[in-house]
Amino acid sequence: MLKLYHKTIAAYDKWQVTWAKSKGLDPARIRRDQGEYNAVMGQNQKDRYLATHPELREFYAVRNREWDRTPMGLAYGLFFDSRTVLNYLAAHHETPAQVEQQAEAVAG
């Protein structure tokens, strides 16, 4: 399980860099903004933060729409208890064990 965790982290980092570069953004900036956003307390303050950081808002929208639905993204979400991933699994009648198997197959 630890091996899969590290593989999902590496896959997420790669996806994040690819996305940022496709938008002409510095991946380090996206990571910095994520860190600041995660430190913000309260949903109202988080909403205000995203309102002033449109690139990060777009990043999260695309992440929820694309990354979270890949086998590695689903596994990543299980490690971090992502509401998007849990909703996806429920809607598609999939279990965490199935996601783990799919991610292992993709990760090799």
C-alpha positions in Angstrom: 0.0 0.0 0.0 2.9 2.4 0.8 4.3 1.7 -2.7 0.9 2.7 -4.3 0.8 5.8 -2.1 4.2 7.0 -3.5 3.2 6.2 -7.0 0.0 8.2 -6.7 1.9 11.2 -5.3 4.4 11.0 -8.2 1.5 10.7 -10.7 -0.3 13.7 -9.2 2.9 15.8 -9.3 3.4 14.9 -12.9 -0.2 15.7 -13.8 0.0 19.0 -11.9 3.2 20.0 -13.8 1.7 19.0 -17.1 -1.4 21.0 -16.4 0.5 24.1 -15.3 2.8 24.1 -18.2 -0.1 23.6 -20.6 -1.5 26.9 -19.3 1.9 28.7 -19.4 2.1 28.7 -15.6 4.9 27.9 -13.2 4.1 24.7 -11.4 5.9 26.0 -8.3 3.4 28.9 -8.3 0.4 26.5 -8.4 1.9 24.5 -5.5 2.6 27.7 -3.5 -1.0 28.9 -4.1 -2.3 25.5 -3.0 -0.3 25.7 0.2 -1.7 29.2 0.9 -5.3 28.1 0.1 -5.0 25.0 2.3 -3.9 27.2 5.2 -7.0 29.4 4.9 -9.7 28.6 7.5 -13.4 28.7 6.7 -15.3 28.3 3.5 -16.0 32.0 3.0 -12.3 32.8 3.2 -11.5 29.9 0.9 -14.0 31.2 -1.6 -12.5 34.7 -1.4 -9.0 33.3 -1.9 -10.1 31.4 -5.0 -11.9 34.6 -6.3 -8.5 36.4 -6.3 -6.6 33.4 -7.7 -8.3 32.4 -11.0 -5.6 30.1 -12.1 -5.9 28.1 -8.9 -9.7 28.1 -9.2 -9.3 26.7 -12.7 -6.8 24.2 -11.5 -9.2 22.8 -8.9 -12.1 22.7 -11.4 -10.0 20.7 -13.9 -8.5 18.5 -11.2 -12.0 17.6 -10.0 -13.2 17.0 -13.6 -10.2 15.1 -15.0 -7.6 14.0 -12.5 -9.9 12.8 -9.8 -11.6 10.4 -12.4 -8.4 8.6 -13.5 -7.4 5.4 -11.7 -4.4 7.1 -10.1 -6.5 10.2 -9.2 -9.2 8.0 -7.6 -6.5 6.2 -5.5 -4.9 9.6 -4.6 -8.3 10.8 -3.5 -8.8 7.8 -1.3 -5.5 8.5 0.5 -6.7 12.1 1.1 -10.4 11.5 1.6 -11.5 13.5 -1.4 -15.2 14.2 -1.4 -15.2 14.3 -5.2 -13.7 10.9 -5.4 -16.1 9.4 -2.8 -19.0 10.9 -4.7 -17.7 9.5 -8.0 -17.3 6.0 -6.5 -20.8 6.0 -5.1 -22.3 7.2 -8.4 -20.4 4.5 -10.3 -20.9 1.7 -7.8 -17.2 1.2 -7.3 -15.4 0.3 -4.1 -12.1 1.5 -2.8 -10.7 -2.0 -3.4 -11.6 -1.8 -7.1 -9.9 1.5 -7.3 -6.8 0.1 -5.6 -6.6 -2.7 -8.2 -7.1 -0.3 -11.1 -4.4 2.0 -9.8 -2.0 -0.8 -9.3 -2.6 -2.0 -12.8 -1.9 1.5 -14.2 1.1 2.1 -11.9 2.7 -1.2 -12.9 
